[in-house]
Amino acid sequence: MKYLLGIDDGGSVTKAALYKPDGTLVASRCGDHVPLHTPGPGLTERDMDALWRSNVTAIHRVLDASGISGNDIAAVSATGHGNGLYMVDDEGRPTYNAIISTDERAELLVEDWRKDSHFATDILPRTAQSLWPGQPPALLSWLQRHRPEVIERSCWALLASGFVRMRLTGQATNNISDASGTSLFNVSQREYDADVMNFYGIGELAHLMPPVVESDQQAGTVTPRAAAETGLAAGTPVAGGVFDIASSALASGLVEMNRLAIVTGTWSINEFVSSAPVVDPDLFMTSIYPPPNAWLITEGSPTSAGVFEWFINSVLNPAMELSGHELPSRQELYKLINKIVFSTHTEHSDAPSFLPFVFGNSAYPTVRGVFSRIQASTGLADILRSIYEGIIFSHMDHIARLERIQPLSEEAVFTGGIANSPQWTQMFCDATQRPLHVVQVNEAGTLGTVMAAAAMIGEYSNVLEAAREMAPGHRELIPNPTKAGLFADHYDAWRETLNKETSHD
């Protein structure tokens, strides 16, 4: 039997997973943690060499865990966080740190572009998405102005998955799914748009844009050098792959039009599939979906489970280190936090509110993370619960934006980090008062992208068929109607806090 290898470089961890062609998971492993560097306010970067080593480690670990040889891998496909910027030379060597999509260094540039009347009349109808500082046009423009030597020594401006593909194949590529989410692409014409690049003042950087391949198109083969590093076989075909938000949607079996999908990862992703692109100034993004004649309509921001990780890394862990006690493992800490949140009396009407905008939010560009309604009786359990709720309420705000565009299914498919916590997932269900079909998948990103690989090698006729056949089952959660009033009150308080913050503009 030949196997499929999926790789997922998200905003916080690298994962590798092996699948049978029918979608059965054989083994999955993570690479070593690559720390997020914040060399200045609003800057979020990672060491690209360390990131590649994490990929190599993850691949070795999954091969070792499964007992499968690299010779038994029929195809490889990578996904990763969208946007950000990975600048490399002609051999794929970094010319700068990886800039992550939560980066805000180019915020002033984006503000000026948004104010320009030509953005709404000429640019938005082509890109069909909002613009935010962590996207390639903003980051390229910032580098052009402040670090021109980086531009000078670079050959390619890649995305996360493109960087991994280039290190595997030696060839620079961008898959059409990823490219369509960069605000550089004409989503109707399915190509880079010179007029758009000229609007951003980076038209002369068009040579940095890598060739675009379809998700199920071969983007190259594993080179002998990459084979020696990873344990894969030289010549193994590598698929174009899929944008991570599309990958999670595919893994959820999202093929029907107007069905809501919720992904709780580093970003809050809320999306549905449309038969036509949607252009709306209040919409976060329209991108190209791998199945034919389909577009993914998305509302999102970096306000989901990644914010919970921020609180752990920036607040809880330093507090525990002060005590001199050894830090618990991540899994032990998650269980402890759940126990605190759900075994104490935190369901009261005057609970604090939390706006999870520590990494920003394109819909509210001037608002940052806020705790409100704190009082003398507020304790750690209340703070933790407000983080859980604040993340849910940010998803609800995005879903409300989607439903202004298109009525959506009553139930929703649900994946991501929060799905690993049954209690937090039930809280999500109760707060939204929507039935949730929680997809039984450990690694949605890797599964969705190997669907493209399966189609590439002919296991299925196209990605749509692969999604229908390879998607796993789900468990259904039903909302508790007795909780509706409590969460409605808390959501109203959350909205009140948000309205006060936006009124300061």
N, C-alpha and C positions, 0 to 999 in steps of 0.2 A: 504494500500500500504506500502511496505517496501522500505526503502531508503538506499543509500550508502553514507558513509562518507569518504572523502578524506582529507588527511593531507599533507601539504607541508612545510618542514623546509628548506628554501633556505638560501642563504648566508646573507640575510638581514632581513627577516621577516618570521613569522610563519602564515600559512593560513589554515583554515578549511572550507570545502565546502560540502554541501549536494546535492545529485543528485537523480533523479528518475532513475530506471534501463535503461531507454531509453537514458540517458545522459542529460536530462533536468536539468539545474541548479535550485535548490530551494532557496538556500541562501549561502552566503559565508561571512566569517568574519576573521579578523586578530587578532592575540594575541598581547600582549604588546611588545613594542620594547625591544629587548635584545641587549645592546650596545656591540660593538666590542672593545675588549681590545687589546692594542698594548703595552705590557709591555717592549718591546725592539725593536730595529731595525729588521724589517722583521718578527716579531711575530704577529700573528693574532689569538685571542682566544675569547671564550665566556663562560660565567658561565652556566654550564649544568643544575643546579637546576633552575636557572632563565629561561632557555630555556624550561624545562619541564613545569614550571608554565605558560609560554606563550602558550604552547600547550593546557594545561587545560583551560586557559582563552578563547582561540580561539574556542574550542569545546563547552564550555558553551555558548559563544556568538552566535554561529551558531544555536545551539538548541533553544535558547531563541528567536532569530530572526525569525526562521521558525515555532515556535510553535510545533515542533515535539518532541516527547518523545524519550529518549534513547532506549526504548523498541521497537520502530519502525525502528531502524537501523538494516538492515539485515547483513551488513558486513562493516569492516573498512579496509582501505589500506593507507599506508604512503609512501611518497617519501621524498627526501631531497637532498641537495647538495652532490655530489659524493666526495669521497676521504676525506682528513682530517683524524682526529682520535678522537674517543670518548672512553676513557679508563674508565672502570667501574669494580666494585667488583661483587660478585656472586648474589647480589640482585639488580643490576643495578644502584648502587649509584656511583657517580663520584669519581674517584681517582686522577683526574687532570682536569684542564679546557678543554673544547672542543677546539681542534685545527682545524681551518678552512682551507679549501683547498688552500687558497691564502698564507698560511704561507711559509716562506723562510728560517727558521732556519737551515734546513738540506742541504742547497745549496752546500756546499763543499763536502758533502758525495755524492751527486748526480753527481757532476762534476767528482769525482774519478771513480764512477761506469760507467759513460758514456765513459770515456777514456779507460777503460778496454776492450780489444779486445773481451773477452768472452761475453760481453753484446750484441754485434751485432751478434755473431755467435751462441750463446747458449741460451740467454735469450729472446731477441726480437722475435725470431720465436715462442716462447711459449706464451708470453704476448701480442704480436702484438700491442704494444703501447709505446710511449715515456715515459720517466721517469722524474718527476719533484718533487721539494722539498715538496709539499703539499700532497704527496701520503703516504699511510700507511707504506710501507717498509722504506722510508726515515725517517719518524717521529718515528717509532718504534726503528730504529737503533739509532737515536739521543737520545731518552729517555734511551735506554739501556746504552749509553755511559755517558750521563750527568745527568740523573735522574733515576738511577736504582731502587730507592725505589718505584717509581711509577709502574714500571714493577712488582716489588715484591708484591705489595698489590692489583694488578689488576687480574681479572679473565677473562675478555673479552676485545678485541680490536674491537670496533664497529664503524659503520658509522652513519651518522645523522639519517637516517630512522631506522636503527637497534636499536639505543638508544631509539627512541620513541616506537618502537615495544616492546622492552624489558620492558619499563615502563608500557605499556598497558597489556602485556601478562605474564610477569615474566620470559620469555624465551629468550635466546640470539639466534639471527638468522642473517643471511646476505642473501639477495635475490641474485639470480644468476646474475641479471642485474647489480646490484651495484658491486658485487664481481668481475665481469669480467672487471671492469674499474680500478682496484687497483694496477696493475702491480705485483700482487701476484698470479694471476690465469692463468691457461692454457686455453685459450679461445677455443681451438679445443677439448681438453679432458674434458672441463667443470668441472674443479676441481682445488683446491689449488695445487701448484706445489712445492714439497719439494726442488728440485734442484734450483728453483728460489729463495726460501727463504734462502737456504744455500749460494747462490751467494751474497746476501745482508748481510750475517753474522748474520741472525736472525732465523736460523733453529731451535734453541732451544726455540723459542717463538711460535712455531706452535700450542701449547695448547691454545693460546689466540684467535685463529681463530674460530669464531662461526660457527655452522652448516649452510650449504647453503640450501635454499629452492627455488623452482621455484616461479616465480612471481605470478602465479595463484594458488599456493599451500597454504593450511592453515598453518600459522606460529604460531598459538596459539589462545587463546580466552581471552577476557577481564577479568582480575581478579577482585574479589570483591573489592580489595583495589583501583584499577584503576577506577572501576565503581563508587565508592564513591567519588573519586576526580573529575571525568569528567562528570558525569551524564549519561554515557553510561550504558547499561545493562550488568551485569556479564554474561559471557558465549558467548558474541557476537564474531563471528569468525573474525580473523584478517588475511588478505592476506599477502603473502610475499612482494608484492609491486614491484615498478619499480624505477630504477635509474632515476634521474630527467631529464637527457638529453633524455632518452628514453620515459619518461612520456610525455614530451612536444611534441615529435615526434608522439606518439600515438594519443594525443589530436588533432594533426593537420591532422589526418587521413593518416599518412605516412605509406602506406603499399605497394606501387609500388616500384620496384627496380629502382635505379639510379635517383630518383626524389630529388631535392635539398630542404632541410628544413633549415630555419634560425631561431635561437632562440636568442633573445636579452635580456639576464638576467644579473645576476652578471657576468656570463661568456659569451663570444662570442662563440656560438655554431653553427656550420655549418656542416651538416651531410646528408648522404644518406644511403639507405638500400641496402645491397649486399647479394647475395645468397651464398657467401663464405667469410671467413675472409681474410682481406688484411694485409699482413706484408710488411712494407715499413719503412726504417729508417727515412724518412722525414715526416711520418704520425704521427699525434697526438695520435689517439686511434682507435682501433677496439674493440668493446664490443659486448656482446651477446644481441640480441634484443628479446623481449618476444615472438613474433610470431615464429612458428617452422621454423627451417632451415634458420634463418635470422640473419645477423650481422649488427650492426650500425657502419658505418665508419664516424669518427668524426674528424674535425679540430676545435680546440678551445683554448681559453686562457681567463684569467680574465681581459678582455679589453673592455667589453661592457657597458651596462647601469649601472653596479656597479661602474664604474669609474666616471660616472656623479654624482652618489650619493657621492662618495669620494670628488669631487670638492665642492658639496653643503655643506657637513659636515665639511670639513677641511678648506675651503676658504670663501665661501659666507656667511654661518651662523656666523662664528666669525667676519667677516667684518660688518655684520648687527648688531651684538651685541655691537660692538664698538660705533655704532651710538646711542645706548640707546633705539632704537625702538623695539617694540615687534615683534618677528619673525612671519612671515605669516605661515599659514598652508602649509603642503607639496603640496596639490593640488593648492593652490593659488600661491605658488612659482613656480611650474611647468608652470602655465599659464603665469606668469610674465616673466619667462626666454624665453618661446616661443615667447612672444610678442617682446622682445628685439631682439631675433635672426632673426625673420622673418619680422619685420616691419621696420627694419633699413637697410641701404644699406651695406650689408656685402658680396655681391656676386661680389668681385673684384679679379682680377688675382693675385695680390701680397698678398693675405690673409695669415695669419700665419698658420703654421702646428702644429699638436699636436700628439705625439706618446703616446697612452693611456696605457703605460706599468708600471703604478705606482705599480701594484701588480705582475709585471713580465710577462714573456711570454716564454714558453718552447722552442719556435723556435729561440728566440733571448735572451738567458739566461743572457747576460751581459748588456742588454739595459734596461734602466728605463724610466720613463715618461719624455718627452721632449717637450717644446714649442720652435719653431724655426720661423725665419723670422719675429720676432717682431721688430717694428720700432716706431718712435715717433707718427705716426698717428694711431697706433693700440689702440683700445679701448675695453671696456668690451664686447660689442656686437661681436667684432672680435674674442676675446678669447673664448666666449661661442660657437660661430659657429665653431671654430676650434675643440672644444671638440666634438660637434655633428659629424663633418666630420671625425675626427680622429677615432672615434668609428666605423663609417661606413667603413672607409678604412681598419681598422684591420679585419673586417669581410671579405672584398674583398680580402685581402691577404690570409686569410684562404681558401676562396672559390677557389682561383687560385691554391692553393696546392691540393685541392680535385680534380680539373679538370686535374691535371697532372696524376692522377691515373685513372680517369674514366670520360668520357664525361657525363655531367649531363643535366637534362631538362633545357630548356630555362627559363621557369618560376620557381618560388620558393614559397613554403608555408612559411608563416612569422608569428611568434608569439613573445611574450615577452613584456617587459616593454615599449620599443619604440613604439610598436603597439598601445599604449594608446595615442600617440601623432600623429594625422593625418598628421601634417606638417612634423614632423621628419620622419615618415614613407614614405611620398612622396619624401623627400630628399633622403632616402635610395633607393627608386625605381629609381629616376633620376640618382643617382651616379652609380648604378650597371647597369642601362639600362636593367633591367629584369622586366617583369611583376611579380607582387607580389600578391599571394593569401593570403590576411590577414585573418587569422582564427578568426572567431567571437566567441572567448572564453575568459572569464574573468580570469580564473585560469587554465591554461593549465596543470600545475603540478598536481593539485588535480584531474582533469578529467582523465588524462592519467593513474594515479595509481588506480582510482576506476574501470577502465576497467578490471584490473586484479582481483579486488574483484568481479565484475559482472560475470566473467568467473569462478571464484572459486565456487560461489554458484549456478552455472548452468544456469544463465540467458542467457549465450551464450556458444557455444561449446568450444571456446578458445579465447585468447586475440585478435587474428586477426579478428575474427568475431565481437567481441566487438568494436574494433577500427573502423571497417567499419560502424557499426550501430549507435554508440554513438557519433562519431565525428561531430562537428557542421558545419554549412556552413561557407562561406568566402565571403569577398568582394574583387574585383579585382582592382588593381591599375596598370595603364599603364604608362611607363616612358615617360617623356617629352623629345623628341629628341633634342630640342633646348638647353637643359641643358647639353648635353653630353660633349661638348667641355670644358666648365667651369670645370666640375668635373674631366675630364681627366687631365686637367692642374693641378688641386689641388692634385689629386692622384699622379701624377708624382712628384710634389714637396714633398709630404709626403714620397714617396719612396726614393727620394734623401736624405731627412733627415735621414731615416732609414739606408740607405747605408752608410752614413757618420758615424753614430753611430756604426754600426757593423764593420766598417773598423778600429775602434780603438782597436779591439781585438788583 
